[in-house]
Amino acid sequence: HVQLVESGGGLVQAGGSLRLSCGSSSGHTGRMYCMAWFRLAPGKEREGVVALASDGSTWYADSVKGRFTISLDNTKNTLYLYLQMNALKPEDTAMYYCAADYAPIGCRVGRTPQPDDYNIWGQGTQVTVS
């Protein structure tokens, strides 16, 4: 049973940077096909920020292209997913969630990832940009 735990959120001034981390607390993640970061801002629906497939292909929301970068460290039975966020804007303020799934639909090329595509979620980490 895989569980995800996020960390790294906080309060930062506009133009600053944060690095979010997502670790798997247990379970084997070697067959995980898709991993992603979503965010939920007050009054808005949960939206995909970036997705990463096991073949290395990525999808970025237009609003974060050129500013955010996803990376993965998958050694042995422990997985760490990172989100480097640079040039942060107040509109990036949200709760950020790490998500994963064994199915490929959530990171299919040309398709915007949807929350329903993912069945494994973390608790979220708050990012506030002032």
N, C-alpha and C positions, 0 to 999 in steps of 0.2 A: 504494500500500500504506500504510494508515493505521496508525500506532503511537501508543500512549498512554503518557504518562509522568506519574506522580503525584509530588506533593511536599507538604510542609506538616505531615507527621506529627511526633510528638514526645512528650515526657513532660509531663503537665500534672496539676495537682491537681484533685481533685473540685470541681466548680462552676466550673471554668475554661473557656476557649474555645480552639478551634483552627480554622483555615481550611485545608482541603485544596484543592489545585489539581490539575487534570488537563489537560495540554496535548497536542495532537496534534503529533507530530514531523514528519509528512509526509503528503501525500495530501490529497485534496479531501474535506471532510466535509459539504459542503452538502446531500447527500442523506441524511445520517444521520437515521434516524427516532427512535431511542431512545438515550438515554444514562442511565447509572445509576451508583450507588455500591453496592458490596457490601462485606461485611466477613466476616472469618474469624477466629474466636476459638479458642483452644486447646480441643480436645475437642468442638468444635461444627462443624456444617456451615456452608458459606458461605451467608450470608443477604442478601437484598436490604435495603438501607437506604432508598434513595430512587431514584425513576426520573423521567425527564423526557422527554416526547414533543416532537416538532418543532412540534406545535400549541400547546405551552405547558402542557399538562395534566401534572399531577404525581401521584405516589403516594409516600406516606411510610409506613414501618413504624410500627405503633402505639407502639413503644418509643421512637421519636425525634420523634414529632409535637410541635410546639411548641418543640422545642429545636434541630433541624437545619433548614437551609434550603439548597436547591440553586439554583444560578444558572448561566447560560450566557453566555459572550461569544464570539460567532461572527462574526468579521470577516475578510473576504477568504478566504484558504484556511487560516487558523489558527483553531483552536477551543480555548477554555479552559472547562472545567467546574469549578465551585467547590462545595465543601460547607462551609458555615459551621456549626460545631458549638458550641453554647452549653450551659451547665449540664451539663457532662460528668459522667458517673458512672463508677465503676470497671467496671461491666458493659459500658461502651462500649469497653473495651480490646480491640483486635483489629488485624489487618492489614486496611487499607481498600484496595479495588480500584476503579478506574474502569473502566467497560465501555461498549461502544457496539455498535450494530448498525443495519443498514439496514432490517430488518424491523420491523413494528409490534408483534409479539407481546409483546415485553419490556416494553412500557408500555401495554398494553391496559387500558382503564378497568375497574376492578373485579377485576382479576387481579393476584395477587402475582407480581412478576417472579422468574424463576428463572435461575440461572447459565447453563443450557443455551440460554436465549433470546438470549444475547450471544456474538458470535464475535470481538470485538476487545477485548483486555484490556491493562491496564497491569501493571507489575511489583508494585505495591502500596506502601503507605507505612504504617509502624507507628504506631499511636496507643496510648499507655499512660496510663491515668488512675489516679493513686494516691489 
